[in-house]
Amino acid sequence: MPTATGATPSPAPGQDVDVLLVGFGRALTAAGVLVTADRAQSFVRAVDALGTQGQDVYWAGRATVCSQPDDLAVYDRVFETWFAGHRPRQGARSHTPVQRSVEASIEDAPGGAGAGPDEEQPQLKVLASTTEVLRHRDIADLSNADKARLDALFAGLSPRLPTRPSARRRRASHGEVDARALLREQLRRAGEIGPVRYRRKARRPRPVVLLVDVSGSMNPYADALLRLAHLLVRASRSRRGGRVEVFTIGTRLTRLTPVLRTVRAAPAALDACGRVVPDWSGGTRLGEVLAAFVDRWGRRGVARGAVVVICSDGWERGDTAQLAEQVEHLSRLAHRVVWMNPHRGKAGYQPVQAGIAAVLPHLDDFVAGHSLAAFGELLELIGDA
């Protein structure tokens, strides 16, 4: 494999450069370098401006994601491992190659395989982690072994529950002047000038509601969606977040929140859900089931001001007009209505199903839900709502 300074970490045909760079950022985070979303975006923009030559990628990343001297050694090690090549040398600084451990390889770019030392522009063979590849694969296409590995990757998802402004105020280092606190401070100091006191609006948790379709057409994704729901419910308990409610929809409406809240281990929680849900892999009557949810739970306050996420492919055997009517009701009750469709992330998909076409005008977001990466994007959307 060529290791000349300045080699180009060009992706193989069909490999997204941004995906490779973002994966490198996640690898740095796992190694202990704090790579925030802003730094990751700056890294991608810097590479886009400088180019994908090895030394350009190296210095673009080092300048944008390393925030302290201790990060540099870790950055060098992860860079060599991720791109399977030497970092550019600086001056006469010596560098000893390290043993590289990679999980899978992407095909060589043209001219990469068997390139001799006399090649004018040697290509650097790009090695990408199978973990990153697995994150973007369609869950329905995974083998049992890959699904087992995917279950372990759920631990890497970090739910961030949404909040909303409260009528209450709390002390702050900046914001509006707290006249009462300022007056009390002046009285305590007998009229002498003291520090200015500020306050700002407090924030309170915003509810989240997940409606998971467990009909036959959604069967390949149902387990992963309930695993995501379990992650959100546990996060709301461990971080004292807002209320998270989970229901399954198909031919009946089933509330799973008590099961997911009390069972800590994800596999045991999924087994318990399978015993509770009576219409697993059955038919689809989304309009009727959503009407039941709105009547029994939505108007009682569960959906009021909440972020409601409907996880379904939109195949409706009933009246699509009723489905559209119920989603419209939800849009008036909820703060935000998100429809997550596993087919949304597939190439060439068009929202032509009668159910999806009927509800689209009443949705705030229509997102993909076919992979772990899509789940991560959904969690970011929920946290920002």
Kinemage of the C-alpha trace (Angstrom):
@kinemage 1
@onewidth
@group {chain A} dominant
@subgroup {mainchain}
@vectorlist {calphas} color= white
{ca met a 1} P 0.000 0.000 0.000
{ca pro a 2} L 1.504 3.400 -0.939
{ca thr a 3} L 2.382 5.629 1.996
{ca ala a 4} L 3.795 8.653 0.236
{ca thr a 5} L 3.233 11.976 1.892
{ca gly a 6} L 0.363 13.848 0.293
{ca ala a 7} L -1.480 10.746 -0.893
{ca thr a 8} L -5.103 11.294 -1.627
{ca pro a 9} L -7.648 9.545 0.581
{ca ser a 10} L -10.051 9.328 -2.313
{ca pro a 11} L -13.145 7.233 -1.648
{ca ala a 12} L -14.011 4.290 -3.789
{ca pro a 13} L -16.650 4.751 -6.466
{ca gly a 14} L -19.993 5.395 -4.825
{ca gln a 15} L -18.465 6.218 -1.414
{ca asp a 16} L -19.572 9.596 -0.012
{ca val a 17} L -16.633 11.763 1.075
{ca asp a 18} L -18.741 13.550 3.698
{ca val a 19} L -19.808 10.220 5.204
{ca leu a 20} L -16.157 9.145 5.475
{ca leu a 21} L -15.149 12.433 7.108
{ca val a 22} L -18.055 12.426 9.566
{ca gly a 23} L -17.196 8.829 10.427
{ca phe a 24} L -13.630 9.956 11.130
{ca gly a 25} L -15.038 12.597 13.487
{ca arg a 26} L -17.031 9.951 15.344
{ca ala a 27} L -13.922 7.794 15.615
{ca leu a 28} L -12.092 10.742 17.183
{ca thr a 29} L -14.930 11.209 19.666
{ca ala a 30} L -14.765 7.541 20.612
{ca ala a 31} L -11.008 7.936 21.165
{ca gly a 32} L -11.525 10.844 23.572
{ca val a 33} L -11.323 13.950 21.367
{ca leu a 34} L -14.369 16.160 21.849
{ca val a 35} L -15.681 16.712 18.309
{ca thr a 36} L -18.791 18.854 18.531
{ca ala a 37} L -21.271 19.235 15.683
{ca asp a 38} L -19.829 22.678 14.871
{ca arg a 39} L -16.279 21.319 14.682
{ca ala a 40} L -17.393 18.422 12.488
{ca gln a 41} L -19.099 20.825 10.087
{ca ser a 42} L -16.024 23.058 10.042
{ca phe a 43} L -13.881 20.016 9.226
{ca val a 44} L -16.085 19.038 6.279
{ca arg a 45} L -16.118 22.616 4.966
{ca ala a 46} L -12.343 22.898 5.316
{ca val a 47} L -11.768 19.691 3.341
{ca asp a 48} L -14.218 20.904 0.711
{ca ala a 49} L -12.223 24.131 0.384
{ca leu a 50} L -8.728 22.604 0.463
{ca gly a 51} L -9.275 19.324 -1.367
{ca thr a 52} L -8.882 15.664 -0.484
{ca gln a 53} L -5.096 15.358 -0.674
{ca gly a 54} L -3.755 13.503 2.358
{ca gln a 55} L -1.894 16.471 3.838
{ca asp a 56} L -4.862 18.784 3.238
{ca val a 57} L -7.267 16.433 5.018
{ca tyr a 58} L -4.814 15.994 7.881
{ca trp a 59} L -4.248 19.716 8.483
{ca ala a 60} L -7.908 20.603 7.914
{ca gly a 61} L -8.930 18.168 10.630
{ca arg a 62} L -6.127 19.094 12.997
{ca ala a 63} L -6.981 22.794 12.731
{ca thr a 64} L -10.722 22.357 13.229
{ca val a 65} L -11.268 19.494 15.682
{ca cys a 66} L -8.259 19.612 18.037
{ca ser a 67} L -8.898 22.029 20.894
{ca gln a 68} L -6.015 21.216 23.272
{ca pro a 69} L -2.461 19.873 23.057
{ca asp a 70} L -3.455 16.471 24.445
{ca asp a 71} L -5.703 15.957 21.409
{ca leu a 72} L -2.834 15.993 18.927
{ca ala a 73} L -1.371 12.564 19.699
{ca val a 74} L -4.816 10.983 19.690
{ca tyr a 75} L -5.658 12.730 16.426
{ca asp a 76} L -2.487 11.399 14.761
{ca arg a 77} L -3.214 7.855 15.876
{ca val a 78} L -6.858 7.887 14.769
{ca phe a 79} L -5.990 9.540 11.452
{ca glu a 80} L -3.494 6.812 10.628
{ca thr a 81} L -5.922 4.085 11.619
{ca trp a 82} L -8.941 5.541 9.825
{ca phe a 83} L -7.217 6.397 6.566
{ca ala a 84} L -4.642 3.598 6.849
{ca gly a 85} L -1.771 5.876 5.904
{ca his a 86} L 0.927 8.066 7.418
{ca arg a 87} L 0.116 11.592 8.394
{ca pro a 88} L 2.161 14.296 6.605
{ca arg a 89} L 5.571 14.895 8.095
{ca gln a 90} L 6.353 18.301 9.560
{ca gly a 91} L 9.931 19.367 9.024
{ca ala a 92} L 12.413 16.747 10.252
{ca arg a 93} L 10.063 15.288 12.839
{ca ser a 94} L 10.468 11.523 12.851
{ca his a 95} L 7.479 9.283 12.622
{ca thr a 96} L 7.227 5.572 13.265
{ca pro a 97} L 4.466 3.685 11.507
{ca val a 98} L 1.968 2.089 13.868
{ca gln a 99} L 0.136 -1.180 13.537
{ca arg a 100} L -3.251 -0.498 12.007
{ca ser a 101} L -6.364 -2.449 12.818
{ca val a 102} L -9.315 -2.009 10.501
{ca glu a 103} L -12.582 -3.896 10.285
{ca ala a 104} L -13.321 -3.851 6.554
{ca ser a 105} L -12.066 -2.310 3.356
{ca ile a 106} L -13.667 -0.477 0.490
{ca glu a 107} L -12.451 -1.318 -2.996
{ca asp a 108} L -9.381 0.518 -4.178
{ca ala a 109} L -9.824 3.640 -6.206
{ca pro a 110} L -8.647 3.335 -9.831
{ca gly a 111} L -4.908 2.753 -9.896
{ca gly a 112} L -4.776 1.916 -6.185
{ca ala a 113} L -4.482 -1.861 -6.362
{ca gly a 114} L -1.017 -3.068 -7.268
{ca ala a 115} L 0.321 0.435 -7.730
{ca gly a 116} L 4.093 0.354 -7.820
{ca pro a 117} L 6.482 2.705 -6.068
{ca asp a 118} L 7.105 4.542 -9.358
{ca glu a 119} L 3.454 5.563 -9.733
{ca glu a 120} L 3.313 9.336 -10.315
{ca gln a 121} L 0.187 9.874 -8.199
{ca pro a 122} L -0.109 6.948 -5.779
{ca gln a 123} L -3.591 6.456 -4.371
{ca leu a 124} L -4.156 5.815 -0.688
{ca lys a 125} L -6.360 2.806 -0.116
{ca val a 126} L -9.329 4.005 1.900
{ca leu a 127} L -10.392 1.774 4.753
{ca ala a 128} L -13.712 2.542 6.371
{ca ser a 129} L -15.012 1.022 9.543
{ca thr a 130} L -17.693 -1.606 9.109
{ca thr a 131} L -19.394 0.065 12.023
{ca glu a 132} L -19.917 3.191 9.942
{ca val a 133} L -21.098 1.121 6.981
{ca leu a 134} L -23.512 -0.788 9.200
{ca arg a 135} L -24.968 2.451 10.546
{ca his a 136} L -26.124 3.429 7.049
{ca arg a 137} L -27.389 0.032 5.884
{ca asp a 138} L -31.094 -0.669 5.552
{ca ile a 139} L -32.232 -2.595 8.618
{ca ala a 140} L -34.507 -4.787 6.497
{ca asp a 141} L -31.488 -6.105 4.554
{ca leu a 142} L -29.377 -7.061 7.577
{ca ser a 143} L -28.549 -10.627 8.509
{ca asn a 144} L -29.167 -11.895 12.035
{ca ala a 145} L -25.495 -11.397 12.875
{ca asp a 146} L -25.553 -7.819 11.622
{ca lys a 147} L -28.753 -7.135 13.559
{ca ala a 148} L -27.028 -8.377 16.707
{ca arg a 149} L -24.162 -5.959 16.065
{ca leu a 150} L -26.647 -3.177 15.358
{ca asp a 151} L -28.256 -3.736 18.748
{ca ala a 152} L -24.900 -3.027 20.365
{ca leu a 153} L -24.563 0.204 18.377
{ca phe a 154} L -27.764 1.589 19.871
{ca ala a 155} L -25.728 2.401 22.970
{ca gly a 156} L -23.922 5.031 20.880
{ca leu a 157} L -27.116 7.006 20.296
{ca ser a 158} L -27.544 9.959 22.645
{ca pro a 159} L -31.166 11.095 22.928
{ca arg a 160} L -31.644 14.767 23.698
{ca leu a 161} L -35.190 15.445 24.820
{ca pro a 162} L -36.845 18.716 23.754
{ca thr a 163} L -37.684 21.599 26.057
{ca arg a 164} L -40.038 24.573 25.918
{ca pro a 165} L -40.031 28.008 27.591
{ca ser a 166} L -41.660 28.265 31.003
{ca ala a 167} L -43.513 31.189 32.558
{ca arg a 168} L -41.135 31.010 35.504
{ca arg a 169} L -37.894 32.946 35.697
{ca arg a 170} L -34.576 31.824 37.141
{ca arg a 171} L -31.291 33.474 37.998
{ca ala a 172} L -28.830 33.861 35.162
{ca ser a 173} L -25.504 35.492 34.380
{ca his a 174} L -27.118 37.555 31.626
{ca gly a 175} L -30.554 38.412 30.282
{ca glu a 176} L -33.122 40.836 31.679
{ca val a 177} L -32.393 42.729 34.889
{ca asp a 178} L -34.028 41.156 37.943
{ca ala a 179} L -35.406 44.274 39.633
{ca arg a 180} L -36.557 42.495 42.792
{ca ala a 181} L -33.270 40.695 43.345
{ca leu a 182} L -31.402 43.927 42.621
{ca leu a 183} L -33.510 45.806 45.198
{ca arg a 184} L -32.965 43.123 47.818
{ca glu a 185} L -29.230 43.284 47.162
{ca gln a 186} L -29.235 47.059 47.612
{ca leu a 187} L -31.148 46.755 50.895
{ca arg a 188} L -28.726 44.135 52.149
{ca arg a 189} L -25.817 46.461 51.320
{ca ala a 190} L -27.527 49.450 52.971
{ca gly a 191} L -27.816 51.302 49.691
{ca glu a 192} L -24.291 50.728 48.438
{ca ile a 193} L -23.832 49.724 44.818
{ca gly a 194} L -23.666 45.989 44.335
{ca pro a 195} L -23.621 43.517 41.453
{ca val a 196} L -26.419 43.600 38.928
{ca arg a 197} L -28.767 40.614 39.139
{ca tyr a 198} L -30.209 39.037 36.008
{ca arg a 199} L -32.890 36.500 35.259
{ca arg a 200} L -34.240 34.697 32.235
{ca lys a 201} L -37.057 32.376 31.356
{ca ala a 202} L -36.654 28.837 32.609
{ca arg a 203} L -37.267 25.879 30.338
{ca arg a 204} L -39.366 22.821 31.032
{ca pro a 205} L -39.384 19.431 29.313
{ca arg a 206} L -41.584 18.994 26.262
{ca pro a 207} L -43.487 15.675 25.954
{ca val a 208} L -42.591 13.183 23.227
{ca val a 209} L -45.042 10.618 21.794
{ca leu a 210} L -44.002 7.715 19.547
{ca leu a 211} L -46.624 5.832 17.526
{ca val a 212} L -44.952 2.713 16.105
{ca asp a 213} L -46.593 0.770 13.277
{ca val a 214} L -46.290 -2.981 13.924
{ca ser a 215} L -48.246 -4.199 10.891
{ca gly a 216} L -46.914 -6.873 8.546
{ca ser a 217} L -45.315 -4.398 6.134
{ca met a 218} L -43.365 -2.798 9.007
{ca asn a 219} L -42.242 -6.068 10.557
{ca pro a 220} L -38.557 -5.782 9.410
{ca tyr a 221} L -38.259 -2.441 11.246
{ca ala a 222} L -40.542 -2.931 14.261
{ca asp a 223} L -37.899 -4.335 16.641
{ca ala a 224} L -35.424 -1.547 15.873
{ca leu a 225} L -38.114 1.128 16.280
{ca leu a 226} L -39.156 -0.258 19.663
{ca arg a 227} L -35.485 -0.383 20.655
{ca leu a 228} L -35.295 3.317 19.797
{ca ala a 229} L -38.472 3.943 21.818
{ca his a 230} L -36.971 2.102 24.794
{ca leu a 231} L -33.868 4.288 24.550
{ca leu a 232} L -35.997 7.455 24.686
{ca val a 233} L -38.078 6.221 27.614
{ca arg a 234} L -35.005 5.278 29.619
{ca ala a 235} L -33.387 8.634 28.821
{ca ser a 236} L -36.442 10.470 30.148
{ca arg a 237} L -36.104 8.586 33.450
{ca ser a 238} L -32.357 8.798 33.901
{ca arg a 239} L -32.098 12.492 33.029
{ca arg a 240} L -35.384 13.598 34.577
{ca gly a 241} L -36.557 14.644 31.164
{ca gly a 242} L -40.043 15.160 29.891
{ca arg a 243} L -42.738 12.580 29.545
{ca val a 244} L -42.163 10.024 26.768
{ca glu a 245} L -45.157 7.925 25.720
{ca val a 246} L -44.976 4.959 23.323
{ca phe a 247} L -47.906 3.290 21.543
{ca thr a 248} L -48.089 0.654 18.829
{ca ile a 249} L -50.532 1.080 15.971
{ca gly a 250} L -51.785 -1.439 13.429
{ca thr a 251} L -55.296 -2.730 13.852
{ca arg a 252} L -55.331 -1.777 17.546
{ca leu a 253} L -53.831 0.850 19.821
{ca thr a 254} L -51.545 -0.520 22.549
{ca arg a 255} L -49.725 1.558 25.165
{ca leu a 256} L -46.218 0.245 25.816
{ca thr a 257} L -44.882 2.990 28.090
{ca pro a 258} L -45.216 0.996 31.360
{ca val a 259} L -43.330 -1.974 29.884
{ca leu a 260} L -40.519 0.114 28.429
{ca arg a 261} L -40.235 2.156 31.614
{ca thr a 262} L -39.941 -0.729 34.039
{ca val a 263} L -37.778 -3.187 32.065
{ca arg a 264} L -34.212 -1.944 31.994
{ca ala a 265} L -32.590 -4.390 29.555
{ca ala a 266} L -33.545 -3.773 25.931
{ca pro a 267} L -33.874 -7.464 24.867
{ca ala a 268} L -36.149 -8.211 27.812
{ca ala a 269} L -38.177 -5.091 27.073
{ca leu a 270} L -38.702 -6.152 23.450
{ca asp a 271} L -39.775 -9.631 24.551
{ca ala a 272} L -42.266 -8.090 26.952
{ca cys a 273} L -43.620 -5.850 24.200
{ca gly a 274} L -44.119 -8.878 21.963
{ca arg a 275} L -46.283 -10.476 24.651
{ca val a 276} L -48.339 -7.313 25.192
{ca val a 277} L -49.032 -6.308 21.576
{ca pro a 278} L -51.945 -8.389 20.197
{ca asp a 279} L -51.796 -7.252 16.572
{ca trp a 280} L -48.108 -7.769 15.804
{ca ser a 281} L -47.517 -8.317 12.045
{ca gly a 282} L -51.230 -7.899 11.387
{ca gly a 283} L -53.160 -5.547 9.156
{ca thr a 284} L -53.262 -1.756 9.027
{ca arg a 285} L -56.100 0.565 9.978
{ca leu a 286} L -54.150 3.700 10.722
{ca gly a 287} L -57.105 6.077 10.479
{ca glu a 288} L -59.187 4.193 13.035
{ca val a 289} L -56.267 3.653 15.405
{ca leu a 290} L -55.170 7.301 15.270
{ca ala a 291} L -58.773 8.318 15.940
{ca ala a 292} L -58.686 6.121 19.049
{ca phe a 293} L -55.417 7.719 20.150
{ca val a 294} L -56.723 11.271 19.687
{ca asp a 295} L -59.979 10.517 21.535
{ca arg a 296} L -58.512 8.530 24.444
{ca trp a 297} L -55.094 10.100 24.896
{ca gly a 298} L -54.492 13.094 22.649
{ca arg a 299} L -57.208 15.357 23.990
{ca arg a 300} L -56.455 14.271 27.565
{ca gly a 301} L -53.112 16.000 27.341
{ca val a 302} L -50.616 13.391 26.136
{ca ala a 303} L -50.273 15.023 22.717
{ca arg a 304} L -50.826 18.659 23.740
{ca gly a 305} L -47.662 20.607 23.037
{ca ala a 306} L -45.781 17.364 22.372
{ca val a 307} L -43.489 16.184 19.596
{ca val a 308} L -45.485 13.355 18.006
{ca val a 309} L -43.514 10.890 15.875
{ca ile a 310} L -45.473 8.447 13.691
{ca cys a 311} L -43.297 5.546 12.537
{ca ser a 312} L -45.077 3.923 9.606
{ca asp a 313} L -44.762 3.210 5.898
{ca gly a 314} L -48.227 4.681 5.318
{ca trp a 315} L -49.909 1.598 3.846
{ca glu a 316} L -53.561 2.077 4.773
{ca arg a 317} L -56.321 -0.442 4.129
{ca gly a 318} L -58.997 1.836 5.522
{ca asp a 319} L -60.232 5.277 4.543
{ca thr a 320} L -57.314 7.598 3.772
{ca ala a 321} L -59.582 10.607 4.280
{ca gln a 322} L -60.064 9.544 7.907
{ca leu a 323} L -56.304 9.131 8.267
{ca ala a 324} L -55.697 12.646 6.968
{ca glu a 325} L -58.386 14.020 9.290
{ca gln a 326} L -56.820 12.445 12.369
{ca val a 327} L -53.318 13.637 11.493
{ca glu a 328} L -54.762 17.110 11.035
{ca his a 329} L -56.266 16.865 14.536
{ca leu a 330} L -52.871 15.840 15.862
{ca ser a 331} L -51.196 18.779 14.140
{ca arg a 332} L -53.530 21.137 16.016
{ca leu a 333} L -52.866 19.471 19.367
{ca ala a 334} L -49.142 18.823 19.083
{ca his a 335} L -46.203 21.167 18.865
{ca arg a 336} L -44.735 19.177 15.975
{ca val a 337} L -45.827 16.120 13.997
{ca val a 338} L -43.059 14.035 12.434
{ca trp a 339} L -43.709 11.075 10.130
{ca met a 340} L -40.808 8.642 9.878
{ca asn a 341} L -41.074 6.307 6.882
{ca pro a 342} L -38.429 3.569 6.415
{ca his a 343} L -38.794 3.828 2.627
{ca arg a 344} L -38.108 7.570 2.684
{ca gly a 345} L -34.358 7.004 2.759
{ca lys a 346} L -34.237 4.640 -0.218
{ca ala a 347} L -33.110 5.796 -3.651
{ca gly a 348} L -35.926 6.621 -6.015
{ca tyr a 349} L -38.632 6.711 -3.363
{ca gln a 350} L -41.633 8.918 -4.076
{ca pro a 351} L -44.453 9.529 -1.542
{ca val a 352} L -47.157 8.161 -3.830
{ca gln a 353} L -48.912 5.817 -1.391
{ca ala a 354} L -52.442 6.988 -0.769
{ca gly a 355} L -51.905 7.209 2.991
{ca ile a 356} L -48.688 9.223 2.770
{ca ala a 357} L -50.061 11.541 0.086
{ca ala a 358} L -53.111 12.222 2.258
{ca val a 359} L -51.161 13.194 5.405
{ca leu a 360} L -48.246 15.124 3.878
{ca pro a 361} L -50.005 18.535 4.033
{ca his a 362} L -50.445 18.151 7.799
{ca leu a 363} L -46.882 17.101 8.688
{ca asp a 364} L -44.074 19.290 9.967
{ca asp a 365} L -41.389 16.789 8.949
{ca phe a 366} L -41.268 13.711 6.720
{ca val a 367} L -38.031 11.839 7.419
{ca ala a 368} L -36.299 8.533 6.726
{ca gly a 369} L -36.253 5.681 9.219
{ca his a 370} L -34.453 2.789 7.562
{ca ser a 371} L -31.063 2.813 9.305
{ca leu a 372} L -29.300 3.598 12.553
{ca ala a 373} L -27.949 6.804 11.004
{ca ala a 374} L -31.528 7.849 10.218
{ca phe a 375} L -32.469 7.148 13.839
{ca gly a 376} L -29.660 9.448 14.961
{ca glu a 377} L -30.952 12.209 12.694
{ca leu a 378} L -34.448 11.721 14.117
{ca leu a 379} L -33.115 12.079 17.664
{ca glu a 380} L -31.441 15.351 16.687
{ca leu a 381} L -34.710 16.561 15.151
{ca ile a 382} L -36.609 15.688 18.336
{ca gly a 383} L -34.048 17.422 20.525
{ca asp a 384} L -34.205 20.602 18.440
{ca ala a 385} L -38.025 20.704 18.291
